[in-house]
Amino acid sequence: MKSHPRPISPHLQVYKLQTKLPPLLSIVFRIFGAGLMVGGTFFFLLWIVAAGTGPEAFEAVQNFFGSFFGYIVLFGLTVLVFYHMCNGMRHLLWDTGFGFDMPTVRKTGRIAVGAAIVLTLLAWIIGLSVYG
């Protein structure tokens, strides 16, 4: 009997997604986690190394973060942090056994996205009013 090579576990090429929102949130959660790890670490280390290098380097990095492009980078990192935090709280609830039924999964997914948007906007409104 000839067998067909099959993946050990289902992945996106062979698994039919039952609903659209939960798998999308799961994929975005992983991508944002990687983005935080790479981008967040890079820009944080850039800032720390510049601070340790001297006033000229630190001022150059501060000027970058104060530029239009720097604000876009910082805003993007803020979105990543808050979405990853809110969706991580969903995962913590799942670890307790709560929220595995599809209506709750969809509802908590929408709450996580909405909370991330609200927290990002609040952080920027407060940050710009205090430091702007």
Backbone as JSON, one array per atom type, in Angstrom:
{
  "sequence": "MKSHPRPISPHLQVYKLQTKLPPLLSIVFRIFGAGLMVGGTFFFLLWIVAAGTGPEAFEAVQNFFGSFFGYIVLFGLTVLVFYHMCNGMRHLLWDTGFGFDMPTVRKTGRIAVGAAIVLTLLAWIIGLSVYG",
  "N": [[0.84, -1.17, 0.0], [0.64, 2.1, -0.93], [1.63, 5.11, 0.56], [0.76, 8.53, 0.98], [2.88, 11.36, 1.31], [2.35, 13.12, 4.17], [1.84, 15.97, 6.25], [2.9, 15.99, 9.68], [1.51, 17.45, 11.57], [-1.41, 19.52, 11.2], [-1.22, 22.25, 8.94], [-1.44, 25.52, 7.43], [-1.67, 24.98, 4.67], [-3.06, 22.58, 4.4], [-5.14, 22.56, 6.18], [-8.44, 23.42, 6.63], [-9.69, 26.5, 7.4], [-11.96, 27.13, 9.95], [-13.32, 29.4, 10.86], [-12.88, 32.9, 10.26], [-11.79, 35.03, 11.88], [-10.52, 34.08, 14.46], [-8.21, 32.4, 13.63], [-6.79, 34.31, 12.16], [-6.2, 36.25, 14.11], [-4.54, 34.7, 15.69], [-2.37, 34.19, 13.98], [-1.49, 36.82, 13.52], [-0.8, 37.47, 16.13], [1.48, 35.89, 16.54], [3.18, 36.92, 14.53], [3.38, 39.6, 15.37], [4.63, 39.17, 17.82], [7.13, 38.24, 16.96], [7.9, 40.53, 15.6], [8.11, 42.33, 17.72], [10.21, 41.15, 19.1], [12.36, 41.31, 17.27], [12.3, 43.99, 16.03], [11.63, 45.69, 18.23], [13.65, 45.04, 20.06], [15.9, 45.77, 18.55], [15.59, 48.62, 18.21], [15.49, 49.43, 20.88], [18.04, 48.61, 21.8], [19.6, 50.17, 20.1], [19.04, 52.71, 21.11], [20.0, 52.45, 23.77], [22.74, 51.82, 23.36], [23.53, 54.12, 22.03], [23.17, 55.96, 24.09], [25.16, 55.12, 25.81], [27.4, 55.59, 24.27], [27.87, 58.31, 23.87], [27.14, 61.89, 24.1], [26.69, 62.99, 21.52], [25.98, 60.83, 19.84], [23.74, 59.93, 21.22], [22.05, 62.14, 21.0], [21.66, 62.13, 18.23], [20.2, 59.75, 17.87], [17.97, 60.36, 19.43], [17.0, 62.49, 17.93], [16.27, 61.1, 15.64], [14.15, 59.47, 16.67], [12.43, 61.5, 17.27], [11.67, 62.4, 14.84], [9.43, 62.38, 11.93], [9.4, 59.81, 10.74], [10.51, 58.37, 12.85], [8.48, 58.65, 14.76], [6.52, 57.12, 13.51], [7.7, 54.58, 13.65], [7.85, 54.27, 16.46], [5.1, 54.44, 17.08], [4.16, 52.17, 15.73], [5.54, 50.16, 17.17], [4.3, 50.53, 19.62], [1.67, 49.72, 19.05], [2.21, 47.03, 18.5], [3.11, 46.15, 21.05], [0.84, 46.58, 22.73], [-1.19, 45.05, 21.43], [-0.05, 42.51, 21.52], [0.11, 42.17, 24.28], [-2.64, 42.28, 25.06], [-3.76, 40.13, 23.6], [-2.2, 38.13, 24.65], [-3.22, 38.04, 27.21], [-5.68, 36.88, 26.66], [-4.75, 34.34, 26.0], [-3.78, 33.56, 28.47], [-6.2, 33.35, 29.86], [-7.26, 31.2, 28.45], [-5.52, 29.25, 29.31], [-6.51, 28.74, 31.8], [-8.72, 27.33, 31.2], [-10.92, 28.7, 30.33], [-13.08, 30.05, 27.87], [-13.0, 28.59, 25.41], [-15.05, 27.99, 23.66], [-16.48, 28.75, 20.47], [-18.1, 31.19, 20.19], [-17.19, 32.7, 22.41], [-14.46, 32.8, 21.87], [-14.43, 34.37, 19.55], [-15.57, 36.72, 20.59], [-13.75, 37.5, 22.65], [-11.55, 37.88, 21.05], [-12.27, 40.11, 19.51], [-12.48, 41.93, 21.59], [-9.81, 42.01, 22.44], [-8.51, 43.17, 20.21], [-9.87, 45.65, 20.07], [-9.23, 46.7, 22.62], [-6.45, 46.91, 22.37], [-6.25, 48.89, 20.39], [-7.5, 51.07, 21.69], [-5.83, 51.35, 23.98], [-3.38, 51.92, 22.74], [-3.95, 54.39, 21.47], [-4.62, 55.93, 23.75], [-2.17, 55.86, 25.14], [-0.55, 57.32, 23.37], [-1.91, 59.76, 23.22], [-1.74, 60.65, 25.9], [1.05, 60.57, 26.2], [1.93, 62.45, 24.25], [0.66, 64.74, 25.21], [1.93, 65.16, 27.63], [4.7, 65.05, 27.06], [4.92, 66.16, 24.55]],
  "CA": [[0.0, 0.0, 0.0], [1.44, 3.31, -1.07], [1.11, 6.21, 1.36], [1.11, 9.88, 0.51], [3.56, 12.12, 2.37], [1.47, 14.09, 4.82], [2.47, 16.63, 7.4], [2.61, 15.39, 10.97], [0.43, 18.25, 12.15], [-2.0, 20.34, 10.14], [-0.86, 23.66, 8.81], [-2.35, 26.32, 6.62], [-1.88, 24.46, 3.33], [-3.95, 21.42, 4.4], [-6.2, 22.71, 7.17], [-9.46, 24.39, 6.23], [-10.0, 27.36, 8.53], [-13.38, 27.06, 10.26], [-13.78, 30.78, 10.91], [-11.81, 33.77, 9.78], [-11.16, 35.9, 12.88], [-9.58, 33.47, 15.4], [-6.89, 32.06, 13.09], [-6.12, 35.55, 11.77], [-5.65, 36.83, 15.34], [-3.45, 33.84, 16.12], [-1.23, 34.43, 13.09], [-1.02, 38.17, 13.8], [-0.17, 37.41, 17.45], [2.84, 35.35, 16.36], [3.96, 37.88, 13.73], [3.67, 40.75, 16.22], [5.63, 38.74, 18.8], [8.42, 38.26, 16.27], [8.21, 41.94, 15.35], [8.59, 42.92, 18.98], [11.51, 40.58, 19.42], [13.39, 41.84, 16.37], [12.27, 45.45, 15.91], [11.68, 46.32, 19.55], [14.99, 44.85, 20.62], [16.84, 46.58, 17.77], [15.49, 50.05, 18.51], [15.86, 49.63, 22.28], [19.49, 48.53, 21.9], [20.12, 51.36, 19.43], [18.91, 53.82, 22.05], [20.9, 52.2, 24.91], [24.13, 51.93, 22.9], [23.78, 55.55, 21.77], [23.32, 56.63, 25.39], [26.46, 54.78, 26.36], [28.47, 56.03, 23.38], [28.17, 59.71, 24.11], [26.05, 62.83, 23.88], [26.4, 63.22, 20.1], [25.25, 59.67, 19.34], [22.43, 59.9, 21.86], [21.25, 63.2, 20.39], [21.28, 61.7, 16.88], [19.11, 58.76, 18.0], [16.8, 61.09, 19.91], [16.47, 63.24, 16.79], [15.58, 60.13, 14.79], [12.89, 59.12, 17.29], [11.58, 62.69, 17.25], [11.29, 62.72, 13.45], [8.18, 61.79, 11.48], [9.62, 58.37, 10.59], [10.69, 57.84, 14.2], [7.15, 58.55, 15.37], [5.85, 55.96, 12.9], [8.32, 53.4, 14.26], [7.41, 54.18, 17.85], [3.67, 54.12, 17.08], [4.05, 50.77, 15.36], [5.96, 49.34, 18.31], [3.26, 50.65, 20.64], [0.59, 48.83, 18.62], [2.69, 45.66, 18.71], [3.14, 45.86, 22.48], [-0.5, 46.48, 23.31], [-1.92, 43.91, 20.88], [0.56, 41.29, 22.05], [-0.29, 42.08, 25.68], [-4.07, 41.96, 25.16], [-3.98, 38.77, 23.12], [-1.55, 37.26, 25.63], [-4.17, 37.87, 28.31], [-6.61, 35.85, 26.18], [-4.09, 33.04, 26.13], [-3.76, 33.23, 29.9], [-7.54, 32.87, 30.18], [-7.38, 29.86, 27.88], [-4.76, 28.33, 30.18], [-7.37, 28.39, 32.95], [-9.83, 26.55, 30.69], [-12.03, 29.59, 29.98], [-13.18, 30.72, 26.58], [-12.68, 27.79, 24.24], [-16.16, 27.88, 22.72], [-16.28, 29.71, 19.38], [-18.61, 32.55, 20.43], [-16.3, 33.39, 23.35], [-13.19, 33.04, 21.16], [-14.65, 35.55, 18.68], [-15.81, 37.91, 21.42], [-12.5, 37.93, 23.29], [-10.67, 38.37, 19.98], [-12.66, 41.5, 19.21], [-12.11, 42.74, 22.76], [-8.34, 42.19, 22.43], [-8.18, 44.14, 19.16], [-10.38, 46.95, 20.5], [-8.43, 47.17, 23.76], [-5.13, 47.3, 21.86], [-6.41, 50.18, 19.71], [-7.79, 52.1, 22.7], [-4.63, 51.56, 24.8], [-2.37, 52.6, 21.92], [-4.34, 55.8, 21.33], [-4.47, 56.58, 25.05], [-0.74, 56.04, 25.43], [-0.02, 58.41, 22.55], [-2.53, 61.03, 23.64], [-1.13, 61.04, 27.17], [2.47, 60.84, 25.97], [2.11, 63.72, 23.54], [0.23, 65.87, 26.05], [2.91, 65.36, 28.69], [6.06, 65.26, 26.53], [4.84, 66.68, 23.19]],
  "C": [[0.89, 1.25, 0.0], [0.82, 4.43, -0.22], [1.59, 7.54, 0.78], [1.83, 10.6, 1.63], [2.62, 13.19, 2.91], [2.21, 14.76, 5.96], [2.04, 15.94, 8.69], [1.48, 16.15, 11.67], [-0.14, 19.14, 11.06], [-1.41, 21.75, 10.12], [-1.7, 24.29, 7.72], [-2.61, 25.76, 5.23], [-2.92, 23.33, 3.3], [-5.15, 21.58, 5.32], [-7.18, 23.77, 6.71], [-9.86, 25.2, 7.47], [-11.51, 27.39, 8.73], [-14.01, 28.46, 10.27], [-12.61, 31.67, 10.53], [-11.08, 34.53, 10.89], [-10.17, 35.18, 13.81], [-8.24, 33.06, 14.79], [-6.1, 33.3, 12.65], [-5.47, 36.2, 13.0], [-4.46, 36.01, 15.84], [-2.2, 34.08, 15.28], [-0.64, 35.81, 13.37], [-0.29, 38.22, 15.15], [1.28, 36.91, 17.33], [3.73, 36.31, 15.57], [4.34, 39.09, 14.58], [4.7, 40.39, 17.3], [7.02, 38.73, 18.19], [8.85, 39.69, 15.98], [8.72, 42.65, 16.58], [9.99, 42.43, 19.3], [12.61, 41.22, 18.56], [13.42, 43.36, 16.38], [12.38, 46.15, 17.24], [13.05, 46.21, 20.17], [16.01, 45.71, 19.88], [16.79, 48.05, 18.18], [15.81, 50.36, 19.97], [17.38, 49.59, 22.43], [20.17, 49.71, 21.21], [20.13, 52.54, 20.39], [19.89, 53.67, 23.22], [22.36, 52.36, 24.51], [24.47, 53.39, 22.62], [23.96, 56.31, 23.07], [24.68, 56.35, 26.0], [27.63, 55.27, 25.53], [28.86, 57.48, 23.63], [27.03, 60.61, 23.74], [25.7, 63.03, 22.4], [25.59, 62.06, 19.53], [23.84, 59.62, 19.93], [21.51, 60.96, 21.25], [20.8, 62.81, 18.99], [20.13, 60.69, 16.94], [17.84, 59.44, 18.49], [16.16, 61.91, 18.79], [15.73, 62.32, 15.82], [14.21, 59.79, 15.37], [11.91, 60.29, 17.33], [11.14, 63.09, 15.85], [9.96, 62.04, 13.1], [8.31, 60.27, 11.36], [9.82, 57.7, 11.95], [9.38, 57.68, 14.94], [6.37, 57.36, 14.81], [6.39, 54.67, 13.49], [7.82, 53.21, 15.68], [5.92, 53.86, 17.96], [3.45, 52.65, 16.74], [4.45, 49.84, 16.49], [4.94, 49.39, 19.44], [2.07, 49.75, 20.31], [0.98, 47.38, 18.88], [2.64, 45.28, 20.19], [1.73, 45.65, 23.03], [-1.31, 45.32, 22.73], [-1.36, 42.61, 21.45], [0.17, 41.1, 23.52], [-1.75, 41.64, 25.81], [-4.36, 40.54, 24.69], [-3.3, 37.75, 24.04], [-2.44, 37.03, 26.84], [-5.26, 36.88, 27.93], [-6.01, 34.46, 26.36], [-3.99, 32.61, 27.6], [-5.13, 32.73, 30.36], [-7.75, 31.46, 29.64], [-6.63, 28.84, 28.73], [-5.55, 27.92, 31.41], [-8.56, 27.55, 32.5], [-11.03, 27.38, 30.27], [-11.94, 30.02, 28.53], [-12.85, 29.91, 25.36], [-13.83, 27.64, 23.25], [-16.06, 29.02, 21.71], [-16.9, 31.08, 19.62], [-17.71, 33.36, 21.37], [-14.96, 33.71, 22.7], [-13.33, 34.28, 20.27], [-14.79, 36.82, 19.49], [-14.52, 38.41, 22.06], [-11.48, 38.41, 22.26], [-10.98, 39.82, 19.63], [-12.29, 42.42, 20.37], [-10.62, 43.02, 22.77], [-7.93, 43.23, 21.4], [-8.63, 45.54, 19.58], [-9.57, 47.53, 21.65], [-7.05, 47.63, 23.31], [-5.2, 48.66, 21.17], [-6.61, 51.29, 20.73], [-6.53, 52.38, 23.53], [-3.53, 52.27, 24.02], [-2.7, 54.09, 21.79], [-4.21, 56.55, 22.64], [-3.01, 56.84, 25.39], [-0.17, 57.21, 24.63], [-0.64, 59.75, 22.89], [-1.9, 61.53, 24.92], [0.34, 61.4, 26.97], [2.73, 62.16, 25.27], [1.67, 64.92, 24.35], [1.24, 66.18, 27.15], [4.27, 65.75, 28.12], [6.08, 65.97, 25.19], [5.26, 68.07, 23.04]]
}
